[in-house]
Amino acid sequence: MDINIKIGERIRELRKEKSLSQEALANIAEVDRTYMTKVETGKRNVTVKILEKIIIALDTDFMTFFNDKNFKK
């Protein structure tokens, strides 16, 4: 599976756990909602800076974000 898709799926999973809409998460992370949609669907290469904003908006950290079965071989 493509890394962009894995990242997008993880963002979507954590967003839904927090009961946030894409728009709400985008607002908290200070990114455009359409950008967030493309990140979640794996259609956009997310920069480390933007990923950090999203992870912080999800009230988590990089270790927790990447400590998921999809990122392990």
N, C-alpha and C positions, 0 to 999 in steps of 0.2 A: 504494500500500500504506500502511496506517495506521502511524504512527510507533511505536505500542506494539508492533505485530507485528514491525517492523524491529528494535527494541531487544531484544525477546524472542528473535528468531532469532539475533541477534549474541551474546547471552549464551549461548544453547544451543551455538552453534558454538565459542566460546572454551572453554566448560566441557568439551565433548567433546574438544577438542584437548588439554586438561589431564588427561583421563581422570578427571574428577570426576563423581560422582553429583549429582543435585539436592540431596540431603540433605547431602552433604559441602560443597558450595558454600554452601548456606544456613547451615550451622554456622560456616563460616569467616567469612562476611559478617555473621553474627549476625542473621539474619532467619528467620522461620518457613518450613519447607519448603513448606507449602501456598501461602504468599505467593510463593515462588520459582516454583512451578508456574504460578501465575496470571500472573506477570511474563513467563515464557518463552512462554506461549501468547498473550500480548497482551491478556489479559482484565483486567489491572490497570494503572492509571496509576502508574508508579513515580516516586517523588519524586527530586529531584536528590541528596538526602542518601543515600537507599537505593541509588541507582544508583552513587554514589561508593563505598559499602561493597562492592557487588558487583564493581565494576571493580578495586578494590584486592584483593579476594579472588581475582580472576582473574589477579593479578600483572601488571596492565597499567595504562594511563593513559587519560584521556579522549581524547587525540589519536589514540592507536592504536585505541581502541574505535570511534570514529566515522570513522576512515579506512578505510572499507569501501565497496565498490561499492553496497550497498543504501542508503547515506546520500548518494550523489551523484546528481545529476540527469542 
